[in-house]
Amino acid sequence: MMDVTTAVFRRKSVRAFLPTPVPDADIAELLRKAARAPSGGNVQPWKVYVLNGGTMDRFRTFLADRKPGEAAYPVYPESLKEPYRTARFQLGEAMYATIGIPRDDKPARLRQMAKNYDFFGAPAAIFCYVDRQMGAAQWSDLGMFLQTFMLLATEAGLDTCPQEAWARYETAVTEFVGAPGELQLFCGVALGHVDADHPINRLESDRFPVEEFTIWV
Ligand SMILES: Cc1cc2nc3c(=O)[nH]c(=O)nc-3n(C[C@H](O)[C@H](O)[C@H](O)COP(=O)(O)O)c2cc1C
């Protein structure tokens, strides 16, 4: 069985998937295990909607007629401070460089961005919702659940991409999955098998050195 360190280093955001199907039973197993993620007060505030197989096909058809709107929540602060702003900028530049899109080719960047709304070709996905009553602490619990889910997917030989981009399609997604109004969409997670030959998957994201985010007191 894969050890945690290997899973942590192997997991990365995949932005081009093969059409290879993922059995429902495998997704169910990932969710069963991911539910062991911790949460403050054990409130377990995550609500998950799964798209797979025929449902995913129907979702793609459904979405074709829909337009993105305002993001359902502020995905980033209005003027992101340093060093976060540069980290975000560099990630974008590195990503577009893998597929040869220059900085000034806005239409090509937008076309790449739009692939979020095809789950980058993934055959399966989850949408993660949270009750509107919940605050920052419970949203952080969602993060624990999602990372646990993604590491378990890595262990199972699957690949993922967490996607806040879906915040711009909350109305359409909610209508399709039938989520009640009390729930708010946080993100989608594309799930499937990496297209290892696609250049975008050669992207290796940087990290701040430990000294930059840690102070030993
Ligand atoms: C909550 C969350 C939402 C994200 N949303 C998107 C997204 O909408 N589109 C995308 O291409 N990547 C998205 N990412 C992926 C990040 O860009 C990625 O995690 C980061 O650059 C680090 O790279 P890595 O995941 O390959 O290690 C998201 C990541 C997280 C954790």
The ligand as a MOL file (V3000), in Angstrom:
LIG
                    3D

  0  0  0     0  0            999 V3000
M  V30 BEGIN CTAB
M  V30 COUNTS 31 33 0 0 0
M  V30 BEGIN ATOM
M  V30 1 C -9.5990 24.5860 -3.3300 0
M  V30 2 C -8.8020 24.5880 -4.5960 0
M  V30 3 C -9.3510 25.0680 -5.7560 0
M  V30 4 C -8.6430 25.0480 -6.9570 0
M  V30 5 N -9.2450 25.4970 -8.1100 0
M  V30 6 C -8.6300 25.3150 -9.3020 0
M  V30 7 C -9.3090 25.6020 -10.5200 0
M  V30 8 O -10.4380 26.0550 -10.5280 0
M  V30 9 N -8.6670 25.3450 -11.6810 0
M  V30 10 C -7.3970 24.8190 -11.7140 0
M  V30 11 O -6.8800 24.6080 -12.8110 0
M  V30 12 N -6.7230 24.5490 -10.5770 0
M  V30 13 C -7.3130 24.7650 -9.3760 0
M  V30 14 N -6.6650 24.4350 -8.2090 0
M  V30 15 C -5.3440 23.8160 -8.2690 0
M  V30 16 C -4.2160 24.7250 -7.7710 0
M  V30 17 O -3.8270 25.6220 -8.7770 0
M  V30 18 C -3.0530 23.8090 -7.3520 0
M  V30 19 O -3.4430 23.0360 -6.2390 0
M  V30 20 C -1.7890 24.5680 -6.9760 0
M  V30 21 O -1.3090 25.2880 -8.0870 0
M  V30 22 C -0.7020 23.5910 -6.4900 0
M  V30 23 O -0.4220 22.6470 -7.4960 0
M  V30 24 P -0.6450 21.0980 -7.2880 0
M  V30 25 O -2.0550 20.8570 -6.8720 0
M  V30 26 O -0.3450 20.4980 -8.6430 0
M  V30 27 O 0.3180 20.6430 -6.2370 0
M  V30 28 C -7.3260 24.5260 -6.9850 0
M  V30 29 C -6.7760 24.0500 -5.8000 0
M  V30 30 C -7.4960 24.0710 -4.6170 0
M  V30 31 C -6.8560 23.5300 -3.3650 0
M  V30 END ATOM
M  V30 BEGIN BOND
M  V30 1 1 1 2
M  V30 2 1 2 3
M  V30 3 2 2 30
M  V30 4 2 3 4
M  V30 5 1 4 5
M  V30 6 1 4 28
M  V30 7 2 5 6
M  V30 8 1 6 7
M  V30 9 1 6 13
M  V30 10 2 7 8
M  V30 11 1 7 9
M  V30 12 1 9 10
M  V30 13 2 10 11
M  V30 14 1 10 12
M  V30 15 2 12 13
M  V30 16 1 13 14
M  V30 17 1 14 15
M  V30 18 1 14 28
M  V30 19 1 15 16
M  V30 20 1 16 17
M  V30 21 1 16 18
M  V30 22 1 18 19
M  V30 23 1 18 20
M  V30 24 1 20 21
M  V30 25 1 20 22
M  V30 26 1 22 23
M  V30 27 1 23 24
M  V30 28 2 24 25
M  V30 29 1 24 26
M  V30 30 1 24 27
M  V30 31 2 28 29
M  V30 32 1 29 30
M  V30 33 1 30 31
M  V30 END BOND
M  V30 END CTAB
M  END
